[in-house]
Amino acid sequence: MWIESIIMPREDDSAPYVPAPQRDRRSGLPVAMAESRRLRDAVQSFVSAHDLSDGVKWLSEPGILPLLTIHCTDFALTKLREATDFVVGCAAPIDAYPALVGTHGPMAAELLGTTAPSLERRCV
Protein backbone atom coordinates (compact mmCIF):
# COMPACT_ATOMS: atom_id res chain seq x y z
CA MET A 1 0.00 0.00 0.00
CA TRP A 2 1.28 3.45 -0.90
CA ILE A 3 1.05 6.25 1.68
CA GLU A 4 1.14 9.98 0.96
CA SER A 5 3.42 11.76 3.41
CA ILE A 6 4.59 15.31 4.02
CA ILE A 7 8.27 16.11 4.67
CA MET A 8 9.58 19.33 6.23
CA PRO A 9 13.05 20.31 7.47
CA ARG A 10 13.67 19.74 11.17
CA GLU A 11 13.91 22.98 13.15
CA ASP A 12 16.56 23.71 15.75
CA ASP A 13 14.76 24.49 19.02
CA SER A 14 17.91 25.28 21.01
CA ALA A 15 17.98 28.99 20.13
CA PRO A 16 15.24 31.35 21.36
CA TYR A 17 12.78 32.69 18.79
CA VAL A 18 13.73 36.07 17.34
CA PRO A 19 11.38 37.61 14.75
CA ALA A 20 13.01 38.31 11.43
CA PRO A 21 13.43 41.96 10.42
CA GLN A 22 11.21 43.32 7.65
CA ARG A 23 12.80 42.77 4.27
CA ASP A 24 11.99 42.82 0.60
CA ARG A 25 10.10 39.61 -0.27
CA ARG A 26 11.65 39.45 -3.74
CA SER A 27 15.06 38.76 -2.22
CA GLY A 28 13.63 35.99 -0.03
CA LEU A 29 12.19 33.96 -2.91
CA PRO A 30 15.51 32.62 -4.26
CA VAL A 31 16.58 31.76 -0.70
CA ALA A 32 13.32 29.88 -0.06
CA MET A 33 13.60 27.99 -3.34
CA ALA A 34 17.20 27.04 -2.54
CA GLU A 35 16.11 25.74 0.88
CA SER A 36 13.39 23.67 -0.76
CA ARG A 37 15.90 22.28 -3.27
CA ARG A 38 18.30 21.37 -0.40
CA LEU A 39 15.47 19.53 1.38
CA ARG A 40 14.63 17.54 -1.76
CA ASP A 41 18.31 16.70 -2.29
CA ALA A 42 18.58 15.56 1.35
CA VAL A 43 15.52 13.33 1.00
CA GLN A 44 16.77 11.87 -2.27
CA SER A 45 20.21 11.14 -0.81
CA PHE A 46 18.61 9.54 2.27
CA VAL A 47 16.42 7.34 0.07
CA SER A 48 19.35 6.21 -2.07
CA ALA A 49 21.71 5.75 0.92
CA HIS A 50 19.21 3.52 2.74
CA ASP A 51 18.20 1.64 -0.44
CA LEU A 52 14.56 2.75 -0.28
CA SER A 53 14.13 3.45 -4.00
CA ASP A 54 11.69 0.55 -4.41
CA GLY A 55 9.61 1.93 -1.53
CA VAL A 56 9.20 5.41 -3.02
CA LYS A 57 6.74 5.86 -5.86
CA TRP A 58 6.79 9.65 -6.28
CA LEU A 59 8.51 12.72 -4.79
CA SER A 60 7.25 16.24 -5.48
CA GLU A 61 9.41 18.91 -7.03
CA PRO A 62 10.79 21.70 -4.80
CA GLY A 63 8.74 24.87 -4.60
CA ILE A 64 8.56 28.11 -2.64
CA LEU A 65 7.98 26.43 0.73
CA PRO A 66 10.43 23.91 2.22
CA LEU A 67 7.83 21.16 1.98
CA LEU A 68 7.73 17.95 -0.05
CA THR A 69 5.05 15.38 -0.69
CA ILE A 70 6.10 11.77 -1.11
CA HIS A 71 4.24 8.58 -1.99
CA CYS A 72 5.96 5.70 -0.22
CA THR A 73 5.43 2.35 1.46
CA ASP A 74 4.94 1.88 5.19
CA PHE A 75 8.51 0.55 5.55
CA ALA A 76 9.98 3.55 3.73
CA LEU A 77 7.85 5.90 5.88
CA THR A 78 9.23 4.28 9.04
CA LYS A 79 12.81 4.69 7.82
CA LEU A 80 12.23 8.31 6.74
CA ARG A 81 10.87 9.12 10.21
CA GLU A 82 14.18 7.96 11.69
CA ALA A 83 16.07 10.68 9.79
CA THR A 84 17.45 13.58 11.80
CA ASP A 85 17.50 16.16 8.98
CA PHE A 86 13.76 16.35 8.34
CA VAL A 87 10.37 15.65 9.87
CA VAL A 88 7.94 13.28 8.15
CA GLY A 89 4.19 13.24 8.67
CA CYS A 90 1.55 10.95 7.25
CA ALA A 91 -1.41 12.23 5.23
CA ALA A 92 -3.37 9.11 4.26
CA PRO A 93 -3.10 5.83 2.40
CA ILE A 94 -3.48 6.55 -1.29
CA ASP A 95 -5.99 3.70 -1.60
CA ALA A 96 -8.48 5.78 0.42
CA TYR A 97 -8.73 8.59 -2.14
CA PRO A 98 -10.74 6.89 -4.91
CA ALA A 99 -13.46 5.84 -2.45
CA LEU A 100 -13.84 9.38 -1.18
CA VAL A 101 -13.97 11.12 -4.54
CA GLY A 102 -15.90 8.53 -6.51
CA THR A 103 -19.66 8.77 -6.94
CA HIS A 104 -20.23 5.04 -6.58
CA GLY A 105 -19.17 2.52 -3.97
CA PRO A 106 -20.06 1.82 -0.37
CA MET A 107 -18.10 4.68 1.20
CA ALA A 108 -19.46 7.36 -1.14
CA ALA A 109 -23.03 6.20 -0.53
CA GLU A 110 -22.53 6.37 3.25
CA LEU A 111 -21.05 9.86 3.02
CA LEU A 112 -23.81 11.18 0.79
CA GLY A 113 -26.58 9.45 2.74
CA THR A 114 -30.11 10.18 1.56
CA THR A 115 -29.05 12.97 -0.81
CA ALA A 116 -27.32 10.53 -3.19
CA PRO A 117 -30.42 9.73 -5.31
CA SER A 118 -31.23 13.42 -5.83
CA LEU A 119 -27.62 14.18 -6.78
CA GLU A 120 -27.52 11.31 -9.25
CA ARG A 121 -30.70 12.60 -10.90
CA ARG A 122 -29.13 16.04 -11.31
CA CYS A 123 -25.93 14.62 -12.82
CA VAL A 124 -27.71 12.49 -15.43
URCORVEN-V951359 format. One record per residue. RES is the residue in one small letter. PHI is phi in radians with two decimals (* if undefined). PSI is psi in degrees with one decimal (* if undefined). BURIAL is # if it has 9 or more other ideal C-beta (glycine too) atoms within 8 Angstrom, else .. Layout:
res;phi;psi;burial
RES;PHI;PSI;BURIAL
RES;PHI;PSI;BURIAL
This chain:
res;phi;psi;burial
m;*;135.8;.
w;-1.61;140.6;#
i;-2.14;134.0;#
e;-1.53;128.3;#
s;-2.28;158.3;#
i;-1.98;134.5;#
i;-2.12;132.1;#
m;-2.32;155.3;#
p;-1.19;145.6;#
r;-1.33;134.9;.
e;-1.61;148.8;.
d;-1.57;113.7;.
d;-1.62;4.1;.
s;-1.29;-31.1;.
a;-1.59;144.1;.
p;-1.19;153.4;.
y;-1.25;128.9;.
v;-2.24;119.8;.
p;-1.08;143.0;.
a;-1.29;145.2;.
p;-1.19;156.3;.
q;-1.13;136.0;.
r;-2.57;168.9;.
d;-1.23;125.4;.
r;-1.17;-26.8;.
r;-1.11;-33.3;.
s;-1.34;-21.9;.
g;-1.41;-21.3;#
l;-1.09;-49.0;#
p;-1.09;-34.8;.
v;-1.15;-43.3;.
a;-1.13;-40.9;#
m;-1.18;-34.7;#
a;-1.18;-38.7;.
e;-1.13;-40.8;#
s;-1.13;-40.5;#
r;-1.11;-42.0;#
r;-1.09;-39.3;.
l;-1.10;-45.0;#
r;-1.12;-40.3;#
d;-1.11;-39.3;.
a;-1.13;-41.6;#
v;-1.16;-44.3;#
q;-1.09;-41.0;#
s;-1.20;-35.4;.
f;-1.13;-43.7;#
v;-1.09;-44.4;#
s;-1.27;-35.6;#
a;-1.18;-32.0;.
h;-1.75;13.2;.
d;0.92;51.6;.
l;-1.87;14.1;#
s;-1.04;-35.9;.
d;-1.24;-20.6;.
g;-1.63;0.5;#
v;-2.05;121.5;#
k;-1.61;-38.2;.
w;-2.72;143.7;.
l;-2.35;127.7;#
s;-1.20;160.0;.
e;-1.37;154.3;.
p;-1.19;150.8;#
g;-2.36;-148.2;.
i;-1.34;-38.6;.
l;-1.61;147.0;.
p;-1.36;75.4;.
l;-2.60;131.5;#
l;-2.18;151.2;#
t;-1.99;137.2;#
i;-2.35;141.6;#
h;-1.86;116.4;#
c;-2.53;171.8;#
t;-1.45;170.6;#
d;-1.12;-38.8;.
f;-1.12;-45.9;.
a;-1.11;-38.2;#
l;-1.08;-42.3;#
t;-1.09;-44.0;.
k;-1.16;-40.3;#
l;-1.13;-32.8;#
r;-1.21;-20.1;.
e;-1.38;-12.9;.
a;-1.17;146.9;#
t;-1.69;-13.2;.
d;-1.50;-20.6;.
f;-2.57;162.9;#
v;-1.89;136.4;.
v;-2.12;127.9;#
g;-1.99;168.8;.
c;-2.06;127.0;#
a;-1.52;-66.1;.
a;-3.02;156.6;.
p;-1.12;138.8;.
i;-1.15;-26.8;#
d;-1.11;-19.1;.
a;-1.37;-23.7;.
y;-1.11;-47.8;.
p;-1.03;-36.2;.
a;-1.18;-30.6;#
l;-1.42;-31.6;#
v;-1.71;-14.6;.
g;-1.29;158.7;.
t;-1.65;-10.1;.
h;-2.16;160.6;.
g;2.01;162.8;.
p;-1.14;-38.5;.
m;-1.23;-42.7;.
a;-1.09;-39.1;#
a;-1.15;-38.5;#
e;-1.17;-39.7;.
l;-1.20;-38.4;.
l;-1.40;-26.8;#
g;1.10;-133.0;.
t;-1.38;-10.9;.
t;-1.43;-10.0;.
a;-1.01;-46.3;#
p;-1.08;-39.1;.
s;-1.21;-34.1;.
l;-1.21;-39.6;#
e;-1.11;-36.7;#
r;-1.14;-37.1;.
r;-1.25;-31.8;.
c;-1.38;-21.8;.
v;-1.34;*;.
